[in-house]
């Protein structure tokens, strides 16, 4: 049975690699902020207001440093995004050809189907078009989302720096904390949140750098893998597809596992031809692909795929046995987010002792994530 499941998993890994580039850049930005905040922070004889004014005067230089860092990152990320989306699309098309005939035991039917799919694959390579959203358009939209990060990130760097300086001066003025203590506390709190404020202005959630890019890349590459696969099947005249089963899934996807969907037609019972016997057979079509997507199937990070449904040949796969659950997978992701939070804290540390403690905590969270994934048979976190 044809399935781009492997391609979806690969696409998600590629999305994470691009997101990692932004996570690294975020740490560098926090290091730059911390370095400028630390300048003169221990000089007891320096007037507090003079220190505050001197630090704010360095804002223009900090912004130039941030522009260089983010500019280099954006150029590399845009190229990686386009390559990932186009690659995922092509891989999905190839998978439709390679595996579509595996469930067909009749030699004549298998040979005929393989030839039709290969012809459709060649046609798809020339067109690179999927009705409603071509791969080039999908790549363009992904690059636009990544490009939108630049201004928001620069604005966030400015806001973080100003806020740390203001909070440090305000707390030190009361005498309750030294300048260094106040600065470290403010940096730690803001580093835990990360460089935020990313995302469309009309959305409620304001993402940090890594999370937003990971979301955008996961959505685009996984969709490209599925759409490239569907395009080949559709060009070969195969309208019906079946939803895969995974070892663990969320409540949005569970109802769709093993269900037959239509790419172009409607839902309900349909009369199809059994490919093995040429006899009529009734197929229950649950919904269209687009309706299933709107209901939550194939959401960002979803590992389900759509395979060719061949009447009389295809059977829904049994759910793979696993000791893990969707909640276990989410727990691993939470541990990894906590690890990255403490890595940001380490980047913003003003002393070796604070940095050492933060990195040790990050390692503990990463080790816990690996322990959970190993004990539950889940993919090893990166």
ZAMITI-995138 format. One record per residue (C-alpha): residue in three letters; x, y, z. Coordinates in Angstrom, 3 decimals, m for minus. Layout:
ZAMITI-995138
REC_rodo_px_py_pz
REC_ALA_X_Y_Z
...
end
This chain:
ZAMITI-995138
REC_rodo_px_py_pz
REC_UNK_0.000_0.000_0.000
REC_UNK_1.448_3.388_m0.979
REC_UNK_2.211_5.631_1.927
REC_UNK_4.441_8.687_2.401
REC_UNK_4.771_7.996_6.148
REC_UNK_8.571_7.805_5.943
REC_UNK_8.671_10.993_3.907
REC_UNK_6.519_12.777_6.508
REC_UNK_8.890_11.676_9.279
REC_UNK_11.857_12.889_7.216
REC_UNK_10.088_16.184_6.520
REC_UNK_9.500_16.709_10.246
REC_UNK_13.202_16.071_10.904
REC_UNK_14.128_18.639_8.241
REC_UNK_11.753_21.127_9.843
REC_UNK_13.441_20.580_13.184
REC_UNK_16.870_21.190_11.651
REC_UNK_15.759_24.584_10.342
REC_UNK_14.195_25.356_13.736
REC_UNK_17.486_24.398_15.416
REC_UNK_19.224_27.090_13.357
REC_UNK_16.898_29.654_14.927
REC_UNK_17.351_28.185_18.410
REC_UNK_21.121_28.602_18.059
REC_UNK_20.686_32.168_16.802
REC_UNK_18.367_32.952_19.709
REC_UNK_21.082_31.876_22.172
REC_UNK_23.643_34.050_20.398
REC_UNK_21.286_37.049_20.559
REC_UNK_20.751_36.509_24.291
REC_UNK_24.515_36.271_24.777
REC_UNK_24.943_39.619_23.020
REC_UNK_22.265_41.201_25.219
REC_UNK_23.821_39.777_28.394
REC_UNK_27.301_40.987_27.413
REC_UNK_26.122_44.570_26.976
REC_UNK_24.057_44.508_30.162
REC_UNK_27.101_43.237_32.085
REC_UNK_29.283_46.145_30.967
REC_UNK_30.026_48.184_34.102
REC_UNK_27.410_46.336_36.147
REC_UNK_29.824_45.817_39.072
REC_UNK_31.291_49.323_39.183
REC_UNK_30.009_50.514_42.524
REC_UNK_31.266_54.048_42.032
REC_UNK_29.383_54.519_38.776
REC_UNK_26.166_56.497_39.056
REC_UNK_23.139_54.266_38.440
REC_UNK_21.532_56.708_36.030
REC_UNK_24.807_57.107_34.168
REC_UNK_25.076_53.312_33.850
REC_UNK_21.508_53.119_32.552
REC_UNK_22.121_55.885_30.010
REC_UNK_25.376_54.288_28.850
REC_UNK_23.703_50.934_28.316
REC_UNK_20.813_52.442_26.343
REC_UNK_23.287_54.353_24.215
REC_UNK_24.610_50.984_23.039
REC_UNK_21.210_49.948_21.699
REC_UNK_22.066_50.997_18.129
REC_UNK_25.205_48.854_18.145
REC_UNK_23.302_45.900_19.591
REC_UNK_20.715_46.250_16.853
REC_UNK_23.434_46.175_14.180
REC_UNK_24.833_42.983_15.679
REC_UNK_21.348_41.476_15.748
REC_UNK_20.726_42.487_12.131
REC_UNK_23.912_40.721_11.020
REC_UNK_23.056_37.546_12.963
REC_UNK_19.444_37.388_11.797
REC_UNK_20.326_38.395_8.231
REC_UNK_22.766_35.501_7.833
REC_UNK_20.273_33.167_9.440
REC_UNK_17.429_34.256_7.174
REC_UNK_19.422_33.665_3.994
REC_UNK_20.395_30.149_5.055
REC_UNK_16.922_29.338_6.376
REC_UNK_15.103_30.483_3.224
REC_UNK_17.290_28.248_1.061
REC_UNK_16.819_25.326_3.443
REC_UNK_13.051_25.892_3.570
REC_UNK_12.637_25.855_m0.204
REC_UNK_14.846_22.789_m0.550
REC_UNK_12.917_20.968_2.188
REC_UNK_9.487_21.727_0.735
REC_UNK_10.424_20.792_m2.842
REC_UNK_12.284_17.713_m1.617
REC_UNK_9.342_16.553_0.496
REC_UNK_6.997_16.971_m2.482
REC_UNK_9.268_14.972_m4.796
REC_UNK_9.773_12.278_m2.157
REC_UNK_6.015_11.946_m1.738
REC_UNK_5.626_11.533_m5.498
REC_UNK_8.357_8.887_m5.615
REC_UNK_6.799_6.969_m2.740
REC_UNK_3.503_6.821_m4.601
REC_UNK_5.274_5.002_m7.437
REC_UNK_7.606_2.805_m5.396
REC_UNK_5.141_1.356_m2.887
REC_UNK_1.762_1.610_m4.582
REC_UNK_1.973_m1.882_m6.014
REC_UNK_3.208_m3.694_m2.897
REC_UNK_m0.280_m4.713_m1.823
REC_UNK_m1.237_m5.993_m5.302
REC_UNK_m0.465_m9.684_m5.697
REC_UNK_m1.916_m10.093_m9.159
REC_UNK_1.033_m9.653_m11.560
REC_UNK_m0.988_m8.142_m14.418
REC_UNK_m2.774_m5.638_m12.201
REC_UNK_0.508_m4.743_m10.483
REC_UNK_2.332_m4.130_m13.758
REC_UNK_m0.482_m2.028_m15.184
REC_UNK_m0.770_0.059_m12.033
REC_UNK_2.969_0.619_m11.829
REC_UNK_3.122_1.912_m15.388
REC_UNK_0.196_4.290_m14.835
REC_UNK_1.824_5.656_m11.677
REC_UNK_5.206_6.145_m13.344
REC_UNK_3.573_8.069_m16.158
REC_UNK_1.768_10.220_m13.589
REC_UNK_5.047_10.778_m11.726
REC_UNK_6.720_12.079_m14.880
REC_UNK_3.755_14.337_m15.588
REC_UNK_3.890_15.669_m12.028
REC_UNK_7.596_16.425_m12.328
REC_UNK_6.854_18.658_m15.289
REC_UNK_3.873_20.435_m13.745
REC_UNK_4.708_20.564_m10.036
REC_UNK_1.138_21.674_m9.579
REC_UNK_m1.504_20.529_m7.101
REC_UNK_m4.944_22.088_m7.639
REC_UNK_m5.501_24.753_m5.006
REC_UNK_m1.896_24.866_m3.850
REC_UNK_1.116_24.051_m5.984
REC_UNK_4.445_23.117_m4.497
REC_UNK_6.011_26.378_m5.683
REC_UNK_3.246_28.339_m3.990
REC_UNK_3.669_26.279_m0.821
REC_UNK_7.406_26.969_m0.824
REC_UNK_6.777_30.682_m1.408
REC_UNK_4.337_30.894_1.496
REC_UNK_6.790_29.114_3.790
REC_UNK_9.604_31.484_2.872
REC_UNK_7.279_34.456_3.457
REC_UNK_6.503_33.201_6.967
REC_UNK_10.185_32.806_7.735
REC_UNK_10.992_36.232_6.274
REC_UNK_8.373_37.788_8.557
REC_UNK_10.439_36.648_11.532
REC_UNK_13.227_39.172_10.898
REC_UNK_11.508_42.422_11.864
REC_UNK_9.662_40.837_14.777
REC_UNK_12.899_39.318_16.117
REC_UNK_14.785_42.619_15.874
REC_UNK_11.959_44.402_17.657
REC_UNK_11.955_41.706_20.353
REC_UNK_15.716_42.094_20.897
REC_UNK_15.214_45.847_21.414
REC_UNK_12.342_45.236_23.838
REC_UNK_14.260_42.640_25.873
REC_UNK_17.328_44.867_26.184
REC_UNK_15.329_47.929_27.216
REC_UNK_13.291_45.919_29.703
REC_UNK_16.354_44.367_31.347
REC_UNK_18.039_47.773_31.700
REC_UNK_14.891_49.368_33.145
REC_UNK_14.236_46.540_35.595
REC_UNK_17.878_46.423_36.695
REC_UNK_17.973_50.146_37.375
REC_UNK_14.616_50.100_39.144
REC_UNK_15.464_47.241_41.488
REC_UNK_18.986_48.413_42.213
REC_UNK_17.659_51.869_43.058
REC_UNK_15.740_50.456_46.055
REC_UNK_18.922_48.897_47.422
REC_UNK_17.255_45.490_47.759
REC_UNK_19.539_44.000_45.090
REC_UNK_22.878_44.764_43.547
REC_UNK_22.913_45.734_39.904
REC_UNK_24.310_42.324_38.970
REC_UNK_21.665_40.452_40.964
REC_UNK_18.860_42.553_39.485
REC_UNK_20.238_42.189_35.945
REC_UNK_20.646_38.411_36.272
REC_UNK_17.118_38.002_37.595
REC_UNK_15.650_40.036_34.732
REC_UNK_17.750_38.222_32.124
REC_UNK_16.820_34.795_33.489
REC_UNK_13.111_35.573_33.390
REC_UNK_13.187_36.943_29.849
REC_UNK_15.528_34.188_28.603
REC_UNK_13.088_31.582_29.895
REC_UNK_10.467_33.070_27.588
REC_UNK_12.878_33.556_24.696
REC_UNK_12.790_36.018_21.811
REC_UNK_9.003_36.241_21.488
REC_UNK_6.461_38.322_19.638
REC_UNK_6.789_36.275_16.459
REC_UNK_3.785_35.439_14.293
REC_UNK_0.922_37.099_12.430
REC_UNK_m0.360_40.207_14.255
REC_UNK_m3.963_38.979_14.171
REC_UNK_m3.183_35.832_16.154
REC_UNK_m3.534_35.562_19.921
REC_UNK_m0.459_33.422_20.439
REC_UNK_2.926_35.123_20.169
REC_UNK_5.587_32.547_19.388
REC_UNK_9.280_32.504_20.124
REC_UNK_11.778_32.140_17.278
REC_UNK_12.319_28.394_17.331
REC_UNK_8.701_27.383_17.976
REC_UNK_7.306_29.573_15.202
REC_UNK_9.797_28.414_12.580
REC_UNK_9.354_24.778_13.606
REC_UNK_5.571_25.137_13.289
REC_UNK_5.809_26.789_9.860
REC_UNK_8.316_24.249_8.546
REC_UNK_6.504_21.196_9.944
REC_UNK_3.244_22.352_8.394
REC_UNK_4.762_23.072_4.981
REC_UNK_7.058_20.058_4.586
REC_UNK_4.552_17.506_5.851
REC_UNK_1.895_18.968_3.566
REC_UNK_4.308_18.886_0.635
REC_UNK_5.050_15.196_1.235
REC_UNK_1.347_14.352_1.331
REC_UNK_0.374_16.621_m1.569
REC_UNK_3.141_15.329_m3.818
REC_UNK_1.950_11.823_m3.072
REC_UNK_m1.696_12.717_m3.740
REC_UNK_m0.839_14.544_m6.957
REC_UNK_0.740_11.419_m8.425
REC_UNK_m2.209_9.258_m7.404
REC_UNK_m4.691_11.764_m8.774
REC_UNK_m2.866_12.081_m12.098
REC_UNK_m2.946_8.286_m12.304
REC_UNK_m6.735_8.380_m11.924
REC_UNK_m6.729_7.147_m8.300
REC_UNK_m9.246_9.205_m6.345
REC_UNK_m9.680_7.202_m3.131
REC_UNK_m7.114_7.186_m0.325
REC_UNK_m6.990_5.602_3.117
REC_UNK_m5.716_7.141_6.343
REC_UNK_m2.770_5.352_7.927
REC_UNK_m2.619_4.010_11.475
REC_UNK_0.132_5.066_13.855
REC_UNK_1.307_3.635_17.172
REC_UNK_m0.093_6.657_19.014
REC_UNK_m2.228_9.581_17.905
REC_UNK_m4.161_12.528_19.278
REC_UNK_m7.920_12.900_19.683
REC_UNK_m8.177_14.880_16.428
REC_UNK_m6.663_12.074_14.358
REC_UNK_m8.002_8.950_16.075
REC_UNK_m11.455_9.080_14.411
REC_UNK_m9.855_9.130_10.943
REC_UNK_m7.523_6.137_11.182
REC_UNK_m8.369_3.488_8.580
REC_UNK_m11.053_5.665_6.972
REC_UNK_m11.375_6.029_3.189
REC_UNK_m11.335_9.576_1.811
REC_UNK_m11.956_11.032_m1.610
REC_UNK_m9.736_13.578_m3.329
REC_UNK_m12.373_14.891_m5.725
REC_UNK_m15.699_13.196_m5.055
REC_UNK_m18.074_13.365_m2.111
REC_UNK_m18.726_11.147_0.888
REC_UNK_m21.068_8.203_1.333
REC_UNK_m21.318_4.763_m0.291
REC_UNK_m19.800_4.490_m3.766
REC_UNK_m19.862_1.748_m6.343
REC_UNK_m16.315_0.925_m7.425
REC_UNK_m14.700_m1.894_m9.399
REC_UNK_m12.762_m4.610_m7.593
REC_UNK_m9.332_m4.485_m9.260
REC_UNK_m8.826_m8.215_m8.811
REC_UNK_m12.189_m9.550_m9.949
REC_UNK_m13.583_m6.647_m12.024
REC_UNK_m16.807_m7.069_m10.037
REC_UNK_m18.662_m4.107_m8.505
REC_UNK_m17.961_m3.419_m4.834
REC_UNK_m19.421_m0.872_m2.418
REC_UNK_m16.912_1.447_m0.715
REC_UNK_m17.835_3.670_2.239
REC_UNK_m16.176_7.082_1.764
REC_UNK_m16.093_8.993_5.058
REC_UNK_m15.214_12.463_3.748
REC_UNK_m13.068_14.380_1.304
REC_UNK_m9.401_14.933_2.017
REC_UNK_m10.011_18.647_2.522
REC_UNK_m12.867_18.013_4.967
REC_UNK_m10.638_15.701_6.995
REC_UNK_m7.884_18.318_7.047
REC_UNK_m10.293_20.994_8.216
REC_UNK_m11.386_18.641_11.016
REC_UNK_m7.793_18.349_12.261
REC_UNK_m6.245_15.448_10.374
REC_UNK_m2.678_16.111_9.160
REC_UNK_m2.196_18.972_11.630
REC_UNK_1.343_20.358_12.189
REC_UNK_3.495_17.544_13.579
REC_UNK_0.941_14.873_12.597
REC_UNK_2.588_11.622_11.494
REC_UNK_m0.436_10.220_9.648
REC_UNK_m0.342_9.793_5.904
REC_UNK_m2.775_9.068_3.075
REC_UNK_m2.308_6.004_0.874
REC_UNK_m3.889_4.837_m2.350
REC_UNK_m7.074_2.909_m1.687
REC_UNK_m7.511_0.161_m4.290
REC_UNK_m10.952_m1.492_m4.098
REC_UNK_m10.675_m5.198_m3.505
REC_UNK_m6.973_m4.909_m2.701
REC_UNK_m6.411_m2.445_0.120
REC_UNK_m7.120_m3.379_3.712
REC_UNK_m6.872_m1.041_6.701
REC_UNK_m3.685_m1.774_8.628
REC_UNK_m3.894_m2.901_12.242
REC_UNK_m2.728_m0.361_14.788
REC_UNK_0.946_m1.051_15.577
REC_UNK_1.625_m2.255_19.094
REC_UNK_3.494_0.178_21.316
REC_UNK_3.959_0.862_24.998
REC_UNK_3.868_4.615_24.383
REC_UNK_0.931_6.983_23.993
REC_UNK_0.255_10.398_22.538
REC_UNK_0.517_11.862_26.046
REC_UNK_3.967_10.253_26.413
REC_UNK_5.071_11.876_23.155
REC_UNK_3.792_15.247_24.365
REC_UNK_5.639_14.754_27.646
REC_UNK_8.882_14.228_25.713
REC_UNK_8.262_17.432_23.767
REC_UNK_7.620_19.333_27.013
REC_UNK_10.916_18.097_28.455
REC_UNK_12.740_19.232_25.322
REC_UNK_11.121_22.670_25.507
REC_UNK_12.216_22.931_29.132
REC_UNK_15.750_21.912_28.148
REC_UNK_15.882_24.648_25.513
REC_UNK_14.542_27.159_28.039
REC_UNK_17.467_26.432_30.385
REC_UNK_19.904_26.585_27.498
REC_UNK_18.628_30.107_26.816
REC_UNK_19.089_30.911_30.504
REC_UNK_22.681_29.689_30.237
REC_UNK_23.239_31.956_27.224
REC_UNK_22.026_34.940_29.252
REC_UNK_24.065_34.086_32.372
REC_UNK_26.309_36.790_33.781
REC_UNK_28.563_34.467_35.805
REC_UNK_30.172_31.060_35.145
REC_UNK_28.342_29.655_38.191
REC_UNK_24.896_30.625_36.901
REC_UNK_25.746_29.315_33.435
REC_UNK_27.021_25.992_34.814
REC_UNK_23.865_25.470_36.867
REC_UNK_21.592_26.316_33.921
REC_UNK_23.406_23.916_31.568
REC_UNK_23.230_21.143_34.179
REC_UNK_19.473_21.637_34.460
REC_UNK_19.136_21.573_30.653
REC_UNK_21.050_18.286_30.520
REC_UNK_18.727_16.804_33.151
REC_UNK_15.663_17.668_31.080
REC_UNK_17.228_16.226_27.917
REC_UNK_18.182_13.039_29.772
REC_UNK_14.632_12.737_31.108
REC_UNK_13.233_13.167_27.578
REC_UNK_15.525_10.388_26.312
REC_UNK_14.560_8.152_29.225
REC_UNK_10.826_8.544_28.516
REC_UNK_11.240_7.989_24.774
REC_UNK_13.390_4.878_25.292
REC_UNK_11.083_3.311_27.873
REC_UNK_7.968_3.995_25.753
REC_UNK_9.433_3.069_22.378
REC_UNK_9.105_6.607_20.998
REC_UNK_11.416_8.309_18.476
REC_UNK_14.594_9.574_20.118
REC_UNK_14.390_13.352_20.645
REC_UNK_16.959_15.623_19.015
end
